[in-house]
Amino acid sequence: MIKDFNVVLKDFEPMVKDPKKWLLNGRDITNFSLRPREAWANWLLCVVLRKLYGDQITFMEDKDGDGILIDKKNRKFIITEHVSALENPLADPMPKGEDRVIDAINKKISRGPNYAKNKTLVVFFDGAGKYYRNKIREAVRGKHNFINVYIIGLLTSDEMGYAYAVTELHDDFSITFKVDIDFNFTKWDITQI
């Protein structure tokens, strides 16, 4: 279980700064059973949830899945299912905009309702360009059996740091937070978009 989000952020620095080596190919983390992109997406999601609901929110590895979100205060556990929509120069070109995310979600929907039961879906993407979260929400509303669907996308990366959008898709609305991480991976800031 993750106890110190500051320490873990620093651990993620080399992985995020070298995404081809770590985030794209799923290279194993030596002391954690999740793929780097799954662990990183869970970290991003948890820091937003911690801002909303308090620091009792964390996550842990799961030998059979893509991690478990934990609300220690309310003693709740939610299994995450991840799907990657990262730009891969060795694969066929992916669609741009919301189609990239919708295609990824549809891959998981096609696995059936039992596959989604009692799980939260996390879509991790980059390179989509301009996209509309409400178009994504409308395209998948009522078509899946996941508890929640979160889309987490890279907005920017430069000498100032990294920015990610973390969006929760509800049936009738979506809510997005921006997670800004400084270039040295020592602090972050969260704002609602």
C-alpha positions as CSV (number, residue, x, y, z in Angstrom):
1,M,0.0,0.0,0.0
2,I,1.3,3.5,-0.9
3,K,1.9,5.5,2.3
4,D,4.0,8.4,1.2
5,F,2.9,10.0,-2.1
6,N,5.9,12.4,-2.1
7,V,8.4,9.6,-2.0
8,V,6.5,7.6,-4.7
9,L,6.4,10.8,-6.9
10,K,10.2,11.0,-6.8
11,D,10.3,7.2,-7.7
12,F,8.2,7.9,-10.8
13,E,10.5,10.6,-12.1
14,P,12.7,8.4,-14.3
15,M,9.7,6.5,-15.6
16,V,7.8,9.6,-16.6
17,K,10.8,11.3,-18.1
18,D,11.6,8.2,-20.2
19,P,8.1,7.1,-21.3
20,K,9.3,5.0,-24.2
21,K,11.3,2.8,-21.9
22,W,8.8,2.6,-19.0
23,L,5.3,3.7,-19.8
24,L,4.9,2.4,-23.3
25,N,6.4,-1.1,-23.1
26,G,5.2,-2.0,-19.7
27,R,8.7,-2.7,-18.3
28,D,8.3,-4.2,-14.8
29,I,9.0,-2.2,-11.6
30,T,11.3,-4.4,-9.5
31,N,9.4,-3.9,-6.2
32,F,5.8,-3.5,-7.4
33,S,3.6,-5.9,-9.4
34,L,1.8,-3.1,-11.5
35,R,3.1,-1.9,-14.8
36,P,4.6,1.6,-14.6
37,R,1.8,3.2,-16.5
38,E,-0.8,1.5,-14.2
39,A,1.0,2.6,-11.1
40,W,1.5,6.2,-12.4
41,A,-2.2,6.5,-13.5
42,N,-3.2,5.2,-10.1
43,W,-0.9,7.8,-8.4
44,L,-2.4,10.6,-10.5
45,L,-6.0,9.5,-9.7
46,C,-5.3,9.1,-6.0
47,V,-3.8,12.6,-5.6
48,V,-7.0,14.0,-7.0
49,L,-9.2,11.8,-4.9
50,R,-7.1,12.7,-1.8
51,K,-7.7,16.4,-2.6
52,L,-11.5,15.7,-2.8
53,Y,-11.9,13.2,0.0
54,G,-8.9,13.4,2.3
55,D,-5.6,11.6,2.7
56,Q,-7.1,8.3,3.6
57,I,-7.3,7.5,-0.1
58,T,-4.4,5.4,-1.5
59,F,-3.7,2.4,-3.7
60,M,-1.9,-0.9,-3.7
61,E,-0.8,-3.5,-6.1
62,D,-3.0,-6.4,-7.0
63,K,-1.4,-9.7,-8.3
64,D,-4.4,-10.4,-10.5
65,G,-5.3,-6.9,-11.7
66,D,-4.2,-3.3,-12.3
67,G,-4.3,-2.1,-8.7
68,I,-6.8,-1.5,-5.9
69,L,-7.9,2.0,-4.8
70,I,-8.4,2.1,-1.0
71,D,-10.5,4.4,1.1
72,K,-9.0,3.5,4.6
73,K,-11.5,5.7,6.4
74,N,-14.6,4.1,5.0
75,R,-12.9,0.7,4.5
76,K,-13.7,0.5,0.8
77,F,-11.7,-1.2,-1.9
78,I,-12.2,-0.8,-5.6
79,I,-10.4,-2.9,-8.2
80,T,-9.0,-0.9,-11.2
81,E,-8.9,-2.1,-14.8
82,H,-6.6,-0.1,-17.0
83,V,-6.4,0.4,-20.7
84,S,-3.6,2.2,-22.5
85,A,-4.2,4.7,-25.3
86,L,-0.6,5.9,-25.4
87,E,1.0,7.0,-28.7
88,N,3.3,4.2,-29.8
89,P,5.6,4.9,-32.7
90,L,6.0,1.2,-33.4
91,A,2.2,0.5,-33.7
92,D,-0.4,1.6,-36.2
93,P,-1.4,5.3,-35.9
94,M,-4.1,5.9,-33.3
95,P,-7.1,8.2,-33.9
96,K,-6.9,11.7,-32.5
97,G,-9.2,13.6,-30.2
98,E,-11.9,11.8,-28.3
99,D,-11.9,8.9,-30.7
100,R,-8.7,7.7,-29.2
101,V,-10.2,7.4,-25.8
102,I,-13.6,6.1,-27.0
103,D,-11.8,3.3,-28.9
104,A,-9.8,2.3,-25.8
105,I,-13.0,2.2,-23.6
106,N,-14.8,0.2,-26.2
107,K,-12.1,-2.5,-26.2
108,K,-12.9,-3.0,-22.5
109,I,-16.6,-2.8,-23.0
110,S,-16.4,-5.6,-25.6
111,R,-15.2,-8.0,-22.9
112,G,-18.7,-8.1,-21.4
113,P,-20.5,-7.0,-18.3
114,N,-19.0,-9.6,-16.0
115,Y,-15.5,-8.4,-16.9
116,A,-16.5,-4.9,-15.8
117,K,-18.4,-5.8,-12.7
118,N,-17.2,-4.1,-9.5
119,K,-14.3,-2.4,-11.3
120,T,-13.3,1.1,-12.1
121,L,-11.9,1.7,-15.6
122,V,-8.9,3.9,-16.0
123,V,-7.9,5.1,-19.5
124,F,-4.3,6.4,-19.7
125,F,-3.5,8.3,-22.9
126,D,-1.4,10.9,-24.5
127,G,-1.0,12.4,-28.0
128,A,-4.8,12.8,-28.6
129,G,-4.6,16.5,-29.2
130,K,-7.8,18.4,-28.6
131,Y,-10.6,16.3,-27.2
132,Y,-14.0,16.8,-25.7
133,R,-14.7,15.0,-22.5
134,N,-18.5,15.3,-23.0
135,K,-18.3,13.6,-26.3
136,I,-16.5,10.7,-24.7
137,R,-19.1,10.6,-21.9
138,E,-22.0,10.6,-24.4
139,A,-20.3,7.8,-26.5
140,V,-20.0,5.4,-23.6
141,R,-22.9,6.3,-21.3
142,G,-25.1,3.3,-20.6
143,K,-22.8,1.0,-22.6
144,H,-20.5,-0.3,-19.8
145,N,-20.9,-1.9,-16.4
146,F,-17.9,-0.3,-14.7
147,I,-18.4,1.4,-11.3
148,N,-16.6,4.5,-12.6
149,V,-14.7,5.6,-15.7
150,Y,-11.7,7.9,-15.4
151,I,-9.7,9.2,-18.3
152,I,-6.1,10.4,-17.5
153,G,-4.3,12.2,-20.2
154,L,-0.9,14.0,-20.6
155,L,-1.6,17.7,-21.3
156,T,2.0,19.1,-21.4
157,S,5.6,18.2,-20.6
158,D,8.4,20.7,-20.8
159,E,11.2,22.2,-18.7
160,M,8.6,23.6,-16.3
161,G,7.2,20.1,-15.5
162,Y,4.3,17.9,-16.4
163,A,0.5,18.5,-16.5
164,Y,-2.1,15.8,-16.6
165,A,-5.9,15.9,-16.9
166,V,-7.8,13.5,-14.6
167,T,-11.5,13.3,-15.6
168,E,-14.3,11.3,-14.0
169,L,-17.1,10.6,-16.4
170,H,-20.6,10.6,-14.8
171,D,-23.8,9.8,-16.6
172,D,-24.9,13.4,-16.9
173,F,-21.7,15.4,-16.4
174,S,-17.9,15.2,-16.3
175,I,-15.5,16.7,-13.9
176,T,-11.8,17.3,-14.7
177,F,-8.8,18.2,-12.5
178,K,-5.4,19.3,-13.7
179,V,-2.4,17.9,-11.9
180,D,0.7,20.0,-12.3
181,I,4.0,18.4,-11.3
182,D,7.2,20.4,-11.1
183,F,10.1,19.3,-13.3
184,N,12.1,17.9,-10.3
185,F,9.1,15.7,-9.1
186,T,9.1,17.2,-5.6
187,K,5.7,18.8,-5.5
188,W,2.3,18.9,-7.3
189,D,-0.7,21.2,-7.5
190,I,-4.3,20.3,-8.4
191,T,-6.9,22.6,-9.9
192,Q,-10.3,22.0,-11.2
193,I,-10.7,22.7,-14.9
